[in-house]
Each structure stands twice: as C-alpha cells, then as structure tokens.
Amino acid sequence: MSNLLPFPLSKQHALGEIRGMPSAKVFYPPHARQRMRERGVSRPDVMGCLKRGNITEGPAQMPKGTWRMTMSWFRAGCPLIVVVELDADDDGSFLIVITTID
C-alpha cells in the first residue's frame, strides 16, 4: 500500500514531513548537484535548511503529483534557498532537491 500525502498538503504537514526526513531519503539529481557546486552549497547546508528553515513558497502540486516548495534559511548569516519536491512511494516519503540559491 502506498503512503499517500494528504490533499491539499498544508505547510504545517509538509514541514513536519521534511523535518523528520532522514538524509538517506533526500535525493540530489545532477542539476541540483551542479548548482550546489557552482554556488558553494554543501549537502550539510541543504540539510540545515531542511531541518531549520521555513517554507516560503508552496507547497504547490506539480503535474506529476509531487509537492514543490521553497525553503529559506540563513547559513553563516547569508540567505540560502532550497527548492524541493516532496513525494511518497511504498517506502514512505522522500525529497528531491531541485536547486539551491544563495
């Protein structure tokens, strides 16, 4: 049985899912890894944003069914923005990092 996310997905529910997400369930596609390298953003920076940041846009459901949101956080006094998509499958919820902006 699939672990479905509620519809509509509230900010509070999304934030709870994200805060409880283990790093092994956060995926970094090639585009995200490239942007992270270009912008000097590390995986610990991204995880810091996910664990301590706030949702500033979204969640908005994408055509493929994922929930996209923008999270903001300050690392070393500088703003960091991480765009993620939240999805669920038979193994539970997972995150896909879309891009980072510093």
N, C-alpha and C positions, 0 to 999 in steps of 0.2 A: 504494500500500500504506500502511496506517495505521501510525503509530508507537505501538504499544501499550505501556502501562506494565505492569510485572510485577505478578502477583497471587500472594500478598499483597504490597502495597507496604510496604517497610521504611522506618523513619525515616531510615536512612542513605541509601537510594536517593532518597527524597523530598527530603532536604536537598541532595543533590548536584544534583538537577534544579532546585531553587529557587535555589540559589546561582549556577548557571550561566545563569539566566533573564535575557535582556535586558529592559530596561524596556518595550520595544515589545511584548513578549508578556505584559505584566501588564495586565489589564483591570479597570476600575473602574465597575461598574454604578451606576445612580442612587442606590440605597440606600447603597452604600459611600461615594460622594462626599458625600451628605448627612451621614452620621455623621462623616466626616472634618471637614467644615466645622464641625459642632456641637462637636466635641471638639478643634479646633485642631490636627489632624494633617495634615501635608503629604504630597505624593507622595514627596519625598526621605526623610521619616520612615518611610514604609511600605517604601521600597526599602532603607533602612538596616536595618530589622527583618528583611527577607527575606534580605539578604546577610550579616548578622552575628548574627541571633537564633537561638534554638533552638526546636525543635518540642517543645511542652509537652503537647499532646494530639493523638492520631491518629498516623498517618493512618488515617482510617476511610472505607470506601467508602460513598458515598451511593447511594440508589436509582437515580439517573440515570447512575451509573457513574463519577462524579468522585471524587477522593480529598480529603476535607476534613481540615484540620489547623489547629491553633492554634499561632502562633509568638509568642514573647516576647522582648523586648529592652529595654534601658534607653536612653532618649534624654535627654540633659541631666540624668541622674540620676533621671528619672521613668520608671516602667514603661510600656511600650507593648505592647499585644496586638493582633495582626493575625490574623484568621481568613481563610484562603484555601482555594480548591479548585483542585487540580491536575488537568488533563485533557490529552489528546493528540488530535490530528487528523492529517490528511495532511501538514500543515506542521510537525509536531512538537509538543512540549509547550507549554502555556500556563497561566497562572494567572488566576484570578478572585478579586478581593478581595471578601469577603463583608461584613466590617465591621471596624472598629477600635475598640479600647477603651483609654482612657488612665487 
